[in-house]
């Protein structure tokens, strides 16, 4: 069973919804091994992971968490495996303030031989407009490539990045899925 490490934090600045939309096609900088990705500012999430024995993915965790705008007003739950945490999958859930609400971010980090640590994340935001308006206002530069089946639109953000727009009542939920290269 996984131990949950809760991090409650007070924020300096929030990631706005506009910044979220701008990040739709941006990636965490660099594709060097995760150890080289540790930035000058080590996040509290990264510090907690290292304290629990996660070293192989510490740089990648720091890279992704900082890129997503994790600040003191955000919160996170790390699910560190009790045995051999440095060689296992590390799930992370985050709540990040955005203009008018919050974003839920789910990230996973896995040590590997290709680049030291693979990562993927999904960032989920509710918008109080129709999906057509969200596409027009927040993701106008992205091309719609179809639907998953009937209702969920797929927007192409480039290699490894997709935005999914899902109707939700009178609003829309956007899900940014990124495979970190």
N, C-alpha and C positions, 0 to 999 in steps of 0.2 A: 504494500500500500504506500502511496506517496504521502510525504509530509508536506503540508502546505505552509509556506513561509509568507505571512501577510505583511505587506508594506503599506502603511497608510502615510500619506505625505501631504504637505501643505504647499501650494504652488506659487511661484513668482509670476509666471505668465501662462496663459492658456493657448493651446493650438486652435486657431479660429477655423470656422468651417471653410472660409476662403483658402486658408493655408492647406487644409485637408484636400480641397479640390485641386489646388496647384500641385500638390505632391502626387497627384494621380499617376503621373508618368515619370516622376523622379524616383531614384533608387538611392539606397544608402551608398555613400561614396566608396569607391575602391572595390577591388575584387581580389586583393592580396589575402594571404592566409589570415584567419581570424585574429591571431595573436598580434599581427601588425595593425589591425583595425582599431585597437584601443585608442580612443581619442584622449586629448588632454584632460577632459572632464570624465571621470569615472562615475557612472550613475550608481545610485543606491541599490538598484536592481542588480547590477553587475557585482557590486560589493557583497550583497547577500548571497549571490550564486557562488562566488569564490569562497566565502566563509563556509559554505556547505560542501566544498570540494569540487566545484565545477571550474576546471581550468582550460580545457580544450576549446570550449565555446565562449569563454569570458569575453574575448575581443568581439566576437560576432554579436553577443547579447548587448554589449555596450554600444556597438555600431547601430544596431536596429533600434534600441530603446531611445538613444539620443536623436536619431533621424526622425522618429515618430513624435518627437516633442514632449517626451516624458519630463515633467517638471515636478516641483514640490506639491502642486495641487492634484496631481494624478495619484493613482493607486495601482498596486500590482499584487498578483498572487503567483509565486513560483511553485511549481510542483516538482520538487527534487526527489529522485528515487533514493531510498535509504541505503542501497548497496551500489557500489561502483558508479557514483553520480557522474564521474568524468568520462565515462564511456557509454552513457545512455541518453535517450531522448529527454530533453528538458522542455516541458510545456510552460507557457507563461500567459497569463490573462491580465489585461490592463484596462483601466478606466481612465480616459484622457478627456479633460474638459475641452469642449469646442463651443463656438459662439452659439448660444441658444440651447445647449444641451451637453451631451457627452458622447464620446466614441468608445465603442468596445473593440479592443484589439486582442486577437488570439495569435500568439506566435509559438513556433516550435523550433528547437535547435538540436542538431544531431551531429556528433563528431563524425568525421569521415576522412578518407585519405586524399580526396580530390583537392579540397581547399582548406582542410583543417576542421571546418564546421559548416554544415549546410543549415540554411534557415528559410523559413517561409512565414508569412503572417497574413492575416485577414483583418482589415479595419472596417468596422460596421458603424454606419451613421444613419439616423432617421432624419428625413427631411419632411417638413410639413407642406410639401407641394407634390404635384403629380410627377411621375417618373419622366414624362416628356419635358416638364419644366426643369427638373433637376439636370437632365442631360443638356438642355439648352443653356442653363445658367452656370452649372458647375463643371461640366465635362464637354463643352462645345467643341474642343479640338480633337476629341476621340471619335473614332468611327464605330458605329454599331455594326457588329458582324452577324447578328442573328439572335436567336433565343435559345436558352437551354432546352426548353420544351415549348411551352406556350406563353408563360407570363414573365419570365425573368430574362431581361435583355442583357446581352454581352457587349461590352465596349472594349476595344483593343487598345491597350496602353503600351504596346511594344513587347519585346521579348520577356516572357515571364510575368507580365503584368496584365491583369484583366480587372475591369470594373463590372460588377453585376448590379443591375437596377431591378428591384423587386417591389411591386405594388404592396402597400401596407395601409389598408383602410383608405383614408383620403390623402395619405402621404406616400412616401417612397423610402425604401431602405437601400442605401448603396453599400456594396461590399467590395472593397479593394483587396484583391488577392495578388500577392507578390512573392515570387520565388527569388530570394536574394542570391545574386550571382557573385 
